[in-house]
Amino acid sequence: MRRIRMLASTSALLIALSATPSLAQTAEPAPPGSGGLGFGVKAGFGINPEQFVLGLQYSLGKSLGVFRLVPNVHLGLGDVTSFDLNFDFLLRLIAKDSGFGFYGGIAPTFVTYSGDGDSNSEFGGTVVVGVQVPLIKNKATNIEGRFGFAGVPDIRLLLSLIL
């Protein structure tokens, strides 16, 4: 439990540092037109259950304009272990030539929990809100909040790097 709190605190610190204006102003913008498309990795923490979270995503939808379908998976380690599969339907508003923007949407979510010899599965939903910030040259980076309902993890804060 102490290790999970330490990992969550470290993740929160990294996310907070990445969101500071001084870092964002010195970073190079994402390549024009990238809009955060492609394969990405995620890390962060969750609340209820308390977890350190790792994830993978693949952003689709270049031909859909501002809309994106982003299938992703998360592995949560902590109070219980969880594995969830999400299909994020997102609306993205990215500033032209800057790489900075906002996005939001909803995701049907299937999650499996295991711990203490028990396991169960739930189907619910997740509301997704995020900001894309140009932290790394030629890469899209996102800070994302995920708010679950109907049996899925309640709150997750994640930092994503699109490779």
ABEGO torsion letter per residue (X at the ends): XAAAAAAAAAAAAAAAAAABAAAAAABBBBBBGAGGBEBBBBBEBBBOBBBBBBBBBBBBGAAAEABBBBBBBBBBBEABBBBBBBBBBBBBBBBBGAGBBBBBEBBBBBBBBBEGGBBBBBBBBBBBBBBBBBABBGBBBBBBBBBBBGGBBABBBBBBBBX
